[in-house]
Amino acid sequence: MVSTANLIILGITGLYLLIVLGIGQFASRVTGSDREDFLMADRSFNTIVLLAALFATNMTAVVMIGAPGLAYGAGAGAYGFFVSLFAFLFPVFIMTIGYRIWLVGKRFEHITPAQILNHRWNAKYLGLVVLALFTVWTIPYVLVGVQGAGITLEAITNGLVPYWAGALVTLAVVAFYVYQGGMRGTGWTNTFQGAVFILFLLAIFIWIPLRLGGFDEATQAVAEINNSVFLSRSGIPPFGPKTWFSQGLIVAFGAFVYPHLFIRYMTANSVKTLKNTSVLYPVAVLLVWTPAVLIGFWGIAQFPDLANPDFILPTMVGELLPVWAIGFALAGILAALMSSLDGQVLTLSTMFSEDVVREFFDTSEQREVWFTRLFLILIFVAAYVGALLTKDSIIDTATFAFSGYALMFFPIVTAFYWQRSTKYTAYAGLIWGFVGIWAFELGYLPGSLTFGFLAFIPVLVSQLAVMVLATYASSVPDDAPVEEYEDLFSEVW
């Protein structure tokens, strides 16, 4: 029998989902059927929408589920594990590399990273390699959002909504508004969802410690466990200096070249919008990361025997807040998860329609939009099946995907900063990075070759060397638009 508490929780959550669907439906009425409008919202995002689109699609289950789980398992050091470099480097990247991406997209009407790289180096198949690698790394990242939705709904409803059903409902809602509204649908819903989960995190950041007797008491309860080891990263394996440094670079480089962020840099309506976003973005990151980590940290003392650390935030919410607040909390968590899923899946579909259908087949714009929507459905199905089968924790899944993205950073960035580079620079860097990280992951290369760092570091160093060799072993094609790009970047950082 369904309890009154669960009815209230599900009622509030259902209302939230209906609002999201309504925003998506409204966006679909404004969105046309041509490719620029559906895929890029006519490059019309202002500061509020662009900030929400970048921020919300980047604040995934890693923040809402993974970060509290990491803090629960390893202590306060989790705070800087993901954001130590990212919060500071990301805004710098936006106003340097991101500015150049925006200029190129506007000048040449490019939509995807592959189109830019193919054009810059006069390549035909480089875009397919980029598409394949982005797909490989994005699918597990999509799984993170699906996992988070299933975990949260199951935990907060005490099993009334099982993992498989929670994941399915979340995917269905996201699929509906992305299918209907395209980029504008994701941007507008992300604005609402971003506000919801920021307010949720800030609210429970104040509420939960008050239920525990105050901030000092909540922290002191953890300090009394295991001689205060959880208050410091010293001596805790995940937070050794080399691991810390490795993770900082992985997140800083990887997060910037996420394809779902890369494409959105080009949706800004002006460079002023990019500047405003670069200033506000790190503030928004710290606003959500602080409460997410501390709630998981405080949970160490409250629920010391939790079998799965990823369940700590929904467990804290479910056990310490009144029923009506739990409903709003569930809506806030789902807001973070859904605002990432939509951007990731739309981006993969956009790259498929642009870099495969449009590039190699003669088709109309309306037909291309149809292919985008078809690919959307296929990805949602694959993500759902994958989420049912995966056994990894959210942090494990995300960290491996981050490493793959980060190893695409320099092969992509050279297109904007290294005039002498060629398509072989990119080919060599992309392939070397992909093969190298998998070689460590599958055990073909021994862990001793990492020298105490995460595998990403030795692969990155060797990747840069291979890219330099490939560059000077090849020549720049005469018909590559090198001067055109240099003129475009003449007064840009």
Summary of the structure (lengths in Angstrom):
residues: 493
radius of gyration: 22.3
end to end distance: 62.8
largest distance: 73.5
contacts: 1869
relative contact order: 0.18
helix: 80%
strand: 0%
